Amino acid sequence: MNTAVKVGSRLLIGGGQTVDHVESPYVFASDDAGATVHRVPLPPIDGGQPSTPVGDFGVNAKDVVGFGAAATNAFDFHPTGTIPFWHSVDGGAHWTSGRITGMPPGTRVHSVLYASGNWFAVGGYARAGAFYDSLPLVLTSQDGTHWIRVDSSAMGTGEITAATVDSSGRPVLVGSTPQPKSKPNAAAVRCGSVWVGNGTTTGWKRGGLGCSEDPPTAAATLADGRVLIAGNRDLWLS
């Protein structure tokens, strides 16, 4: 299991299972607070299922969007990666499927959210010639079905690992960037960052969260509207 969300009274669980060394996505639903679950069929893409699990769900009323966790070539033979997605307009009871082609090598989607009247799917992809040095990935859609990749060059370096919505309805993205090691055996250090949207799909204000061995990996909006960002060691509160 990679993700779970509540849509009205329904609980949706997303992830992947491996059979004969091939991973495929799944969605389970529960209408009794998790006491029992049933599998919800995902429609195929090009006659089959992509070899990536469901990575995250985003929810807006009864609209639900799920994204594959990683780009794959296994089911479509495109020269660069393809990210699958699924969309439901009835709270996860039924789904349609689609794909976004031409993704850069190493593309991963970590979080999906609805903010400022748009859907966002965010993560990172490998910078050319440096597979472990990522750049921010931002995909946007107005309807959860037609997606475009936003030019994220002005956001700087780093991989987006979490996202939430602030009290004004703006997206808040959290991520980190690896730093060169001072010695071969030194612990890996990453510098954390936060990006706050301005109500559009392209305007982002970036802030630093310091550098450590335990960068920020999660973000949530509290009941009073404050944004909480967390790593394994530190907490940040807006």
Backbone hydrogen bonds in HBPLUS format (Angstrom, degrees):
<---DONOR---> <-ACCEPTOR-->    atom                        ^
c    i                          cat <-CA-CA->   ^        H-A-AA   ^      H-
h    n   atom  resd res      DA  || num        DHA   H-A  angle D-A-AA Bond
n    s   type  num  typ     dist DA aas  dist angle  dist       angle   num
A0002-ASN N   A0014-GLY O   2.80 MM  12  5.89 166.4  1.82 146.9 151.7     1
A0003-THR N   A0014-GLY O   3.16 MM  11  5.22 159.9  2.20 146.3 145.4     2
A0014-GLY N   A0003-THR O   2.87 MM  11  5.22 169.2  1.88 149.4 151.9     3
A0005-VAL N   A0012-LEU O   2.97 MM   7  5.39 149.6  2.06 144.5 154.3     4
A0012-LEU N   A0005-VAL O   2.87 MM   7  5.39 171.8  1.88 165.2 168.0     5
A0007-VAL N   A0010-ARG O   2.75 MM   3  5.17 166.0  1.77 159.1 163.2     6
A0010-ARG N   A0007-VAL O   3.01 MM   3  5.17 159.3  2.06 128.7 127.3     7
A0011-LEU N   A0030-SER O   2.84 MM  19  5.04 168.3  1.85 153.2 157.2     8
A0030-SER N   A0011-LEU O   2.86 MM  19  5.04 142.9  2.00 143.5 152.1     9
A0013-ILE N   A0028-PHE O   2.81 MM  15  5.06 162.0  1.84 155.0 156.2    10
A0028-PHE N   A0013-ILE O   2.86 MM  15  5.06 161.2  1.90 148.0 154.5    11
A0015-GLY N   A0026-TYR O   3.25 MM  11  5.53 156.0  2.31 145.7 146.0    12
A0026-TYR N   A0015-GLY O   3.00 MM  11  5.53 147.7  2.11 135.6 132.8    13
A0054-VAL N   A0015-GLY O   2.99 MM  39  4.65 167.9  2.01 120.3 117.6    14
A0017-GLN N   A0024-SER O   2.93 MM   7  5.59 152.5  2.01 156.6 163.7    15
A0024-SER N   A0017-GLN O   2.89 MM   7  5.59 149.4  1.99 149.5 158.3    16
A0019-VAL N   A0022-VAL O   2.94 MM   3  5.34 161.6  1.98 146.0 143.3    17
A0022-VAL N   A0019-VAL O   3.04 MM   3  5.34 155.3  2.10 109.8 117.6    18
A0040-VAL N   A0027-VAL O   2.86 MM  13  5.55 173.7  1.87 152.2 154.4    19
A0029-ALA N   A0038-HIS O   2.84 MM   9  5.48 161.8  1.88 154.5 159.2    20
A0038-HIS N   A0029-ALA O   2.88 MM   9  5.48 154.3  1.95 152.8 161.2    21
A0035-ALA N   A0032-ASP O   3.22 MM   3  5.66 169.0  2.23 115.1 118.4    22
A0045-ILE N   A0048-GLY O   2.72 MM   3  5.38 170.7  1.73 156.4 153.9    23
A0048-GLY N   A0045-ILE O   3.25 MM   3  5.38 164.5  2.27 107.4 112.1    24
A0069-ALA N   A0053-PRO O   2.93 MM  16  5.85 152.7  2.01 162.1 165.0    25
A0055-GLY N   A0067-PHE O   2.70 MM  12  5.76 163.2  1.73 158.0 164.0    26
A0067-PHE N   A0056-ASP O   3.12 MM  11  5.83 154.4  2.19 158.8 166.6    27
A0058-GLY N   A0065-VAL O   2.77 MM   7  5.15 145.5  1.89 148.0 158.9    28
A0065-VAL N   A0058-GLY O   2.94 MM   7  5.15 160.5  1.97 145.7 151.5    29
A0060-ASN N   A0063-ASP O   2.90 MM   3  5.10 161.8  1.93 150.8 152.9    30
A0063-ASP N   A0060-ASN O   2.90 MM   3  5.10 149.5  1.99 139.4 135.1    31
A0091-GLY N   A0062-LYS O   2.87 MM  29  4.45 150.7  1.95 145.0 139.4    32
A0064-VAL N   A0088-SER O   2.85 MM  24  5.10 158.7  1.90 149.0 152.8    33
A0088-SER N   A0064-VAL O   2.86 MM  24  5.10 159.4  1.90 154.1 158.0    34
A0066-GLY N   A0086-TRP O   2.86 MM  20  5.06 164.7  1.88 146.5 151.2    35
A0086-TRP N   A0066-GLY O   2.79 MM  20  5.06 155.5  1.85 149.0 152.8    36
A0068-GLY N   A0084-PRO O   2.89 MM  16  5.26 164.5  1.92 154.5 149.7    37
A0109-VAL N   A0069-ALA O   2.97 MM  40  5.17 156.4  2.03 128.5 136.2    38
A0071-ALA N   A0107-THR O   3.04 MM  36  5.42 165.4  2.06 146.8 145.7    39
A0072-THR N   A0082-THR O   3.06 MM  10  5.35 156.7  2.11 132.5 136.2    40
A0082-THR N   A0072-THR O   3.15 MM  10  5.35 144.0  2.29 121.7 131.0    41
A0076-ASP N   A0073-ASN O   3.44 MM   3  5.82 158.4  2.49 110.2 115.9    42
A0077-PHE N   A0073-ASN O   3.19 MM   4  5.31 156.6  2.24 147.6 145.9    43
A0081-GLY N   A0103-MET O   3.02 MM  22  4.71 118.7  2.41 149.5 142.4    44
A0103-MET N   A0081-GLY O   2.85 MM  22  4.71 152.4  1.93 151.1 143.8    45
A0083-ILE N   A0100-ILE O   2.93 MM  17  5.16 159.8  1.97 148.7 150.6    46
A0100-ILE N   A0083-ILE O   2.82 MM  17  5.16 151.3  1.90 143.8 153.5    47
A0085-PHE N   A0098-GLY O   2.99 MM  13  5.42 159.1  2.04 138.2 137.1    48
A0098-GLY N   A0085-PHE O   2.98 MM  13  5.42 146.0  2.10 156.9 154.1    49
A0087-HIS N   A0096-THR O   2.91 MM   9  5.30 157.6  1.96 142.6 149.3    50
A0096-THR N   A0087-HIS O   2.88 MM   9  5.30 153.7  1.95 147.2 155.6    51
A0126-ALA N   A0105-PRO O   3.18 MM  21  6.03 155.0  2.24 152.5 159.1    52
A0108-ARG N   A0124-GLY O   2.89 MM  16  5.57 155.4  1.95 165.2 169.3    53
A0124-GLY N   A0108-ARG O   3.03 MM  16  5.57 152.6  2.10 148.6 156.5    54
A0110-HIS N   A0122-VAL O   2.82 MM  12  6.07 153.0  1.89 144.9 152.9    55
A0111-SER N   A0122-VAL O   3.25 MM  11  5.49 160.8  2.28 150.8 151.7    56
A0122-VAL N   A0111-SER O   2.91 MM  11  5.49 165.1  1.93 160.8 165.9    57
A0113-LEU N   A0120-PHE O   2.93 MM   7  5.38 157.0  1.98 150.7 157.9    58
A0120-PHE N   A0113-LEU O   2.79 MM   7  5.38 153.6  1.86 166.1 170.8    59
A0115-ALA N   A0118-ASN O   2.87 MM   3  5.49 160.1  1.91 165.3 165.6    60
A0118-ASN N   A0115-ALA O   2.92 MM   3  5.49 160.2  1.96 121.5 127.8    61
A0116-SER N   A0169-GLY O   3.19 MM  53  5.83 129.4  2.46 154.4 165.1    62
A0119-TRP N   A0141-SER O   2.71 MM  22  5.02 178.0  1.71 167.3 166.7    63
A0141-SER N   A0119-TRP O   3.11 MM  22  5.02 145.5  2.23 131.5 134.1    64
A0121-ALA N   A0139-LEU O   2.90 MM  18  5.03 156.4  1.96 141.7 146.5    65
A0139-LEU N   A0121-ALA O   2.86 MM  18  5.03 158.0  1.91 150.6 157.4    66
A0123-GLY N   A0137-LEU O   3.02 MM  14  4.91 149.3  2.12 134.7 137.2    67
A0137-LEU N   A0123-GLY O   3.13 MM  14  4.91 160.2  2.17 109.7 107.7    68
A0160-ILE N   A0123-GLY O   2.98 MM  37  4.56 156.2  2.03 129.8 123.3    69
A0125-TYR N   A0135-LEU O   3.02 MM  10  5.50 143.6  2.15 145.2 156.1    70
A0135-LEU N   A0125-TYR O   2.81 MM  10  5.50 151.6  1.89 154.8 163.7    71
A0127-ARG N   A0133-ASP O   2.90 MM   6  5.82 157.7  1.95 151.7 155.9    72
A0130-ALA N   A0127-ARG O   2.89 MM   3  5.38 159.2  1.93 144.1 143.4    73
A0133-ASP N   A0130-ALA O   2.95 MM   3  5.32 165.5  1.97 120.0 123.9    74
A0158-GLY N   A0134-SER O   2.96 MM  24  5.31 158.8  2.01 146.3 140.5    75
A0150-VAL N   A0138-VAL O   2.87 MM  12  5.56 168.4  1.89 162.9 166.8    76
A0140-THR N   A0148-ILE O   2.90 MM   8  5.53 160.1  1.94 157.2 162.9    77
A0148-ILE N   A0140-THR O   2.97 MM   8  5.53 153.1  2.04 151.9 160.7    78
A0155-MET N   A0152-SER O   2.93 MM   3  5.39 160.1  1.97 116.8 123.5    79
A0159-GLU N   A0176-SER O   3.03 MM  17  5.74 157.7  2.08 153.9 149.8    80
A0176-SER N   A0159-GLU O   3.22 MM  17  5.74 144.4  2.35 141.3 145.7    81
A0161-THR N   A0174-VAL O   2.76 MM  13  5.96 151.1  1.84 145.8 155.1    82
A0162-ALA N   A0174-VAL O   3.21 MM  12  5.19 152.0  2.30 146.3 144.4    83
A0174-VAL N   A0162-ALA O   2.91 MM  12  5.19 164.1  1.94 151.5 148.3    84
A0164-THR N   A0172-VAL O   2.89 MM   8  5.24 150.4  1.98 146.2 155.7    85
A0172-VAL N   A0164-THR O   2.75 MM   8  5.24 158.3  1.80 155.6 151.9    86
A0166-ASP N   A0170-ARG O   2.87 MM   4  5.47 161.1  1.91 157.6 159.2    87
A0169-GLY N   A0166-ASP O   2.93 MM   3  5.32 164.0  1.95 118.4 121.6    88
A0197-GLY N   A0171-PRO O   2.91 MM  26  5.31 172.2  1.92 162.1 163.2    89
A0173-LEU N   A0195-TRP O   2.77 MM  22  4.97 168.8  1.78 155.4 158.2    90
A0195-TRP N   A0173-LEU O   2.77 MM  22  4.97 160.8  1.81 143.5 149.8    91
A0175-GLY N   A0193-SER O   3.01 MM  18  5.33 161.8  2.04 148.6 149.5    92
A0193-SER N   A0175-GLY O   2.82 MM  18  5.33 156.4  1.87 144.1 142.3    93
A0177-THR N   A0191-CYS O   2.91 MM  14  5.20 144.6  2.04 130.3 140.7    94
A0191-CYS N   A0177-THR O   2.83 MM  14  5.20 158.6  1.88 146.7 147.4    95
A0179-GLN N   A0189-VAL O   2.86 MM  10  5.65 151.7  1.94 172.5 163.1    96
A0186-ALA N   A0183-LYS O   3.04 MM   3  5.12 165.1  2.06 112.5 116.8    97
A0190-ARG N   A0212-SER O   2.94 MM  22  5.73 167.3  1.96 157.8 153.7    98
A0212-SER N   A0190-ARG O   3.03 MM  22  5.73 159.1  2.07 152.7 151.7    99
A0192-GLY N   A0210-GLY O   2.83 MM  18  5.66 156.3  1.88 170.2 162.1   100
A0209-LEU N   A0192-GLY O   2.88 MM  17  4.72 157.7  1.93 130.5 125.1   101
A0194-VAL N   A0207-GLY O   2.91 MM  13  5.21 154.2  1.98 146.7 151.0   102
A0207-GLY N   A0194-VAL O   2.78 MM  13  5.21 149.4  1.87 153.3 162.6   103
A0196-VAL N   A0205-LYS O   2.91 MM   9  5.22 159.5  1.95 142.5 147.6   104
A0205-LYS N   A0196-VAL O   2.93 MM   9  5.22 161.9  1.96 141.3 146.6   105
A0198-ASN N   A0203-GLY O   3.20 MM   5  5.56 132.6  2.44 143.9 142.9   106
A0217-THR N   A0230-ALA O   2.80 MM  13  6.14 162.0  1.83 146.9 147.8   107
A0218-ALA N   A0230-ALA O   3.09 MM  12  5.22 147.7  2.19 154.7 156.6   108
A0230-ALA N   A0218-ALA O   2.91 MM  12  5.22 164.5  1.94 141.7 145.0   109
A0220-ALA N   A0228-LEU O   2.87 MM   8  5.29 152.0  1.95 150.9 159.5   110
A0228-LEU N   A0220-ALA O   2.76 MM   8  5.29 170.4  1.77 170.0 171.8   111
A0222-LEU N   A0226-ARG O   2.78 MM   4  5.39 163.5  1.81 171.6 172.0   112
A0225-GLY N   A0222-LEU O   2.93 MM   3  5.32 163.2  1.96 117.5 120.7   113
A0238-SER N   A0227-VAL O   2.96 MM  11  5.27 160.1  2.00 149.5 156.0   114
A0229-ILE N   A0236-TRP O   2.83 MM   7  4.96 168.9  1.84 151.0 154.0   115
A0236-TRP N   A0229-ILE O   2.77 MM   7  4.96 158.4  1.81 152.0 154.3   116
A0231-GLY N   A0234-ASP O   2.95 MM   3  5.35 156.4  2.00 164.8 163.4   117
